[in-house]
Amino acid sequence: MAEMICYNPANFLALMFLALVYKKQSTTMLVEHFELIEAIGLNLFFLFIFGFIGLSIHGVMNENDVPKMGKMVVYTVLFAGCAGFIAKAIIQFIWESQGVG
């Protein structure tokens, strides 16, 4: 596990969580739970990215006096993108619980 290179922030978050939680346990526990922790880290990464995108868009629209209709369109598009990831996670969870995936 020490040779692993973190290419994206989700893997880095997963490795940091592993280091904190399983600091004194055997490495077999790490291997068993690594995929779950990596998936949680990736989902948290997407949450933070959508949050920061939403905050930056909100700030730019408030500085430039964008009309309400334009704000509604932008927020609808941002929410639709976020809803796509949420729907994917729900479908993936259902399929995996039924043994399809």
C-alpha angles and dihedrals in degrees: 000000000000092000093060116119119210109227097171135030093249091062090046091052091048092051092048090051090049091050092052100042103036099033095129102028131093122278092244088073089055094053093047095053102031096097092050094048091046091052091049090049092050092050091049089049090054090048092054093045093052090046093052092044090051093049093048093047090048091052094048092048093050092050093051100043096239113191119252093251091055091049091051092052093049094047091046091054092047091049092047090055091049091046089055091059091046092050090049091053093049093048091047091050093050094047093047092048089053093048096247098118 
